[in-house]
Amino acid sequence: MGSSPNAGNLPLLDSDHAGPFKQSLARILSTHVAEFAYSEILDGLPTESSFLEFHIFKRGNPVFELNHTSLCPGVLRRTRDFRDTVDPLSLTFPTAAIHLYNLDDGVHKHSLYEEWRDSHRTKPPRPGEFIAPTPFYHRSYLAHHQYPDGIADIVGYWAEAKIFGGVVIFDRGELGTECRDVFLHPARFKGPRTIYPPTPKQYDALISFLLGPSDGSDCPIPMHPTRENRWRYDPWDSMTRYHIFRDRHEREPNEVDWPELYDEQEILLANFRATQGEPVDQAAIDAAMERMKQITPSSPLWNNGGNSWGNQG
């Protein structure tokens, strides 16, 4: 999964939580979708069909130049060996996807993609062209310069979206520290991009799969949204208005179009740090608040027909 600044050591779990956690993780790791996603990371490149699930065809990309239609020999066995030897209670989150990526021990080394990626940085970009830092990416989770594990965290978010059907995020409440309802942020190219909660049926199926007495053969993941998944949220509104995210650092506001989103993010982060007892630059916050008054009704931060930020204080 993607990283979290509140990651904890699992040995601290009591017996009432340790057992269910071990069972849940074992069942997830035993699924075909998890095996395949982790194998792709270990291999060094996603397969063509896996890449096209999230993105459009990109000429010159090593995934297509090498005709990478299947896993390289031996990779799946190595992934299963890793799964069978890991002790879940010895882990400190974030873990598996980041660890496998950082090994850089696949048939396709990171340098293969990096050389192709960096060669495009010396050329004028084509209209609409986008070159990601890694071939394993969810388009909304690319802020590696502010992730604890850098590019490896991008890979973690990708693996999470592959396995669960989307990055798992939560209603954090006004303070940004709570863990209320659960949501998924999907990434499929031909699917919706809005954030949504699982239906009660989907949620119950997942809990039964993870914690029920069965052998876990009735696998409900990855989950994909249908018309029954209501209460959709725009990805930016979910974070800036409705406090739906996992970590404040996971997504960057689109300050190119709306510079006030950057200011709001700065204010929200400062408020969160204050709740953690960290020092806050009040002058910077005051300046951000002043800038927040300079927005138009077309801004995503203009609420209820008026400038709610400009009316504060």
C-alpha positions in Angstrom: 0.0 0.0 0.0 0.9 3.6 -0.1 2.6 5.0 3.0 1.3 6.6 6.1 3.2 8.8 8.7 1.3 7.0 11.4 2.5 3.5 10.4 2.9 1.3 13.4 4.8 -1.7 14.4 2.5 -4.7 14.2 4.0 -6.6 17.2 2.3 -3.9 19.3 -1.1 -5.4 18.3 -2.9 -7.3 21.0 -4.1 -10.9 20.5 -7.6 -9.8 19.6 -6.3 -7.8 16.6 -3.1 -9.8 15.7 -4.9 -13.0 14.7 -7.5 -11.3 12.4 -4.8 -9.2 10.8 -2.6 -12.2 10.0 -5.6 -14.0 8.5 -6.7 -11.0 6.4 -3.2 -10.4 5.1 -2.7 -14.0 4.2 -6.0 -14.2 2.3 -5.1 -11.0 0.4 -1.6 -12.2 -0.5 -3.0 -15.5 -1.7 -5.3 -14.0 -4.3 -4.3 -14.1 -7.9 -4.5 -10.3 -8.3 -2.1 -9.8 -5.4 0.3 -12.4 -6.6 0.3 -11.0 -10.1 0.7 -7.3 -9.0 3.6 -8.1 -6.7 5.2 -10.3 -9.4 5.1 -7.4 -11.9 6.9 -5.2 -9.4 9.5 -7.8 -8.8 9.8 -8.3 -12.6 10.5 -4.6 -13.1 7.7 -3.9 -15.6 3.9 -4.3 -15.7 2.6 -6.5 -18.5 1.0 -4.7 -21.5 -2.6 -5.7 -20.4 -1.9 -4.5 -16.9 -0.5 -1.1 -18.0 -3.5 -0.6 -20.4 -5.9 -1.3 -17.5 -4.9 2.1 -16.1 -3.4 4.0 -19.0 -3.4 4.5 -22.8 -0.9 3.0 -25.2 2.3 4.9 -25.2 4.7 4.4 -28.1 8.3 3.8 -27.1 7.4 2.8 -23.5 9.6 -0.2 -22.6 6.4 -2.1 -21.7 5.4 -2.1 -25.4 8.9 -1.9 -27.0 9.8 -5.2 -25.2 6.4 -6.8 -26.0 6.0 -7.5 -22.3 2.8 -9.5 -22.5 3.6 -11.9 -19.7 5.7 -12.3 -16.6 9.3 -13.3 -17.1 10.1 -16.9 -16.1 10.6 -17.6 -12.4 9.1 -14.3 -11.2 5.9 -15.8 -9.9 7.8 -18.5 -8.0 10.0 -15.8 -6.3 6.9 -13.8 -5.3 5.3 -16.9 -3.7 8.6 -17.7 -1.9 8.6 -14.1 -0.5 5.0 -14.4 0.6 5.5 -17.8 2.2 8.5 -16.7 4.3 7.3 -13.3 5.5 6.0 -13.0 9.0 3.1 -10.5 9.0 3.7 -9.5 12.6 7.3 -8.6 11.9 6.3 -5.9 9.4 6.3 -2.2 9.9 3.9 -0.5 7.5 4.3 0.6 4.7 5.8 -2.7 3.4 5.6 -5.3 0.6 5.2 -3.3 -2.6 7.9 -0.8 -1.5 10.2 -3.5 -0.4 9.9 -5.5 -3.7 10.3 -2.3 -5.8 13.4 -1.3 -3.9 15.0 -4.6 -4.4 15.4 -3.8 -8.1 16.2 -7.4 -8.6 14.0 -8.2 -11.6 14.8 -9.2 -15.2 14.0 -5.5 -16.1 16.0 -3.1 -14.0 14.7 0.3 -13.0 17.4 1.8 -15.2 15.6 0.5 -18.3 12.5 2.6 -17.7 14.5 5.5 -16.2 16.7 5.9 -19.2 13.6 6.1 -21.5 11.8 8.4 -19.1 14.8 10.8 -18.8 15.4 10.9 -22.5 12.0 12.5 -22.9 12.8 15.2 -20.4 15.4 16.7 -22.9 12.8 17.0 -25.6 9.8 19.4 -26.0 6.7 17.6 -24.7 4.0 16.7 -27.2 0.5 18.0 -26.6 -1.0 15.9 -23.8 2.2 13.9 -23.3 2.9 12.6 -19.8 5.8 10.6 -18.7 5.5 9.1 -15.2 8.4 8.6 -12.8 7.8 4.8 -12.9 5.7 2.4 -15.0 3.7 1.4 -12.0 1.5 4.4 -11.2 -2.0 5.6 -10.3 -2.4 8.9 -12.1 -3.6 10.8 -8.9 -0.7 9.6 -6.7 2.5 10.9 -8.2 3.8 13.4 -5.5 6.9 11.4 -4.9 8.9 14.4 -3.8 6.7 14.5 -0.6 6.3 10.8 0.0 8.4 9.2 2.7 9.7 6.5 0.4 9.7 8.6 -2.8 9.0 6.8 -6.1 8.6 3.5 -4.3 5.4 4.9 -2.6 4.0 5.6 -6.1 4.4 1.9 -6.8 2.7 1.1 -3.5 -0.4 3.2 -4.4 -0.5 1.4 -7.8 -0.3 -2.1 -6.2 -3.1 -1.1 -3.8 -5.3 0.1 -6.7 -4.6 -3.1 -8.6 -5.4 -5.4 -5.7 -8.4 -3.6 -4.1 -9.8 -1.8 -7.2 -8.7 1.6 -5.9 -6.6 3.3 -3.3 -8.2 2.9 0.1 -9.0 6.2 1.8 -11.1 7.3 4.7 -13.4 10.1 6.0 -10.9 11.8 8.3 -13.3 14.3 9.9 -12.8 17.9 10.5 -9.5 17.4 12.3 -8.1 15.1 9.6 -7.2 12.4 12.1 -10.3 10.3 12.4 -11.0 7.0 10.5 -14.7 7.0 9.7 -16.2 5.6 6.5 -14.0 3.8 3.9 -13.8 4.9 0.2 -12.0 3.7 -2.9 -10.2 5.9 -5.4 -10.2 3.9 -8.7 -7.8 4.3 -11.6 -9.0 2.2 -14.5 -8.7 4.0 -17.9 -12.2 3.0 -19.0 -13.8 3.4 -15.6 -14.9 6.3 -13.4 -12.4 8.5 -11.6 -14.7 9.6 -8.9 -14.1 8.5 -5.3 -16.9 6.3 -3.8 -17.8 4.1 -0.8 -18.3 0.4 -1.3 -22.0 -0.7 -1.2 -23.0 -2.6 2.0 -23.0 -5.8 -0.1 -19.4 -5.1 -1.3 -18.2 -4.2 2.2 -19.8 -7.3 3.8 -18.3 -9.5 1.1 -14.9 -8.1 1.7 -15.1 -8.5 5.5 -16.4 -12.0 5.1 -13.5 -12.8 2.8 -10.9 -11.4 5.2 -12.3 -12.5 8.5 -14.9 -15.2 7.8 -14.5 -19.0 8.6 -14.2 -19.9 4.9 -11.0 -20.6 3.0 -11.3 -17.3 1.2 -12.0 -18.8 -2.1 -14.9 -16.4 -2.8 -12.7 -13.4 -3.5 -14.4 -10.0 -3.9 -11.3 -8.1 -4.9 -10.6 -6.1 -6.9 -13.9 -4.2 -6.4 -15.2 -2.0 -9.3 -17.9 0.7 -9.1 -21.3 0.2 -10.5 -24.4 2.4 -10.7 -25.2 1.2 -7.2 -22.1 2.9 -5.7 -23.6 6.3 -4.9 -22.2 9.3 -3.0 -19.5 10.0 -5.5 -16.8 12.6 -4.8 -14.5 14.6 -7.1 -10.9 13.6 -6.2 -9.9 17.2 -5.3 -13.1 18.1 -3.5 -12.8 14.9 -1.5 -9.6 16.2 0.1 -10.1 19.9 0.2 -13.8 20.1 1.2 -14.8 16.7 2.6 -11.7 15.5 4.5 -11.7 12.2 2.5 -8.1 11.0 2.2 -5.6 8.7 3.9 -2.6 11.0 4.3 -2.5 14.7 3.7 0.6 14.3 1.6 -0.8 11.7 -0.8 -2.2 14.1 -3.5 -1.1 17.5 -4.6 -3.6 20.3 -5.2 -3.8 21.6 -8.8 -2.2 24.9 -8.0 -1.5 25.5 -11.7 -5.2 26.1 -12.4 -6.2 27.1 -8.8 -3.4 28.5 -6.7 -5.9 28.8 -3.8 -5.9 25.0 -3.5 -2.2 25.1 -2.6 -3.0 27.8 0.0 -5.8 25.7 1.5 -3.6 22.6 1.6 -1.0 24.7 3.5 -3.6 25.8 6.0 -5.0 22.3 6.5 -1.5 20.8 6.9 -0.6 23.4 9.5 -3.8 22.7 11.4 -3.0 19.0 11.4 0.6 19.6 12.6 -0.7 21.8 15.4 -2.9 18.9 16.6 0.3 16.8 16.7 2.1 19.4 18.8 4.4 20.4 15.9 5.5 24.1 15.4 3.5 26.2 12.9 4.6 29.2 10.9 1.7 31.5 11.8 2.9 34.3 9.5 2.8 31.9 6.5 -0.7 30.7 7.5 -1.9 34.3 7.8 -0.5 35.1 4.4 -2.2 32.0 2.9 -5.5 33.1 4.5 -5.2 36.5 3.0 -4.6 35.0 -0.5 -7.6 32.8 0.0 -9.8 35.9 -0.2 -8.7 36.4 -3.8 -10.9 33.8 -5.6 -13.8 33.8 -8.0 -17.1 32.0 -8.0 -15.6 29.5 -10.5 -13.1 28.4 -8.0 -13.6 24.9 -6.5 -13.3 26.6 -3.1 -16.2 29.0 -3.6 -18.9 27.5 -1.4 -22.7 28.1 -1.3 -22.5 31.1 -3.7 -20.0 33.0 -1.5 -16.4 33.2 -0.6 -16.4 31.2 2.6 -12.6 31.6 3.2 -12.8 35.3 2.5 -15.5 35.7 5.1 -13.4 34.1 7.9 -11.9 36.3 10.6 
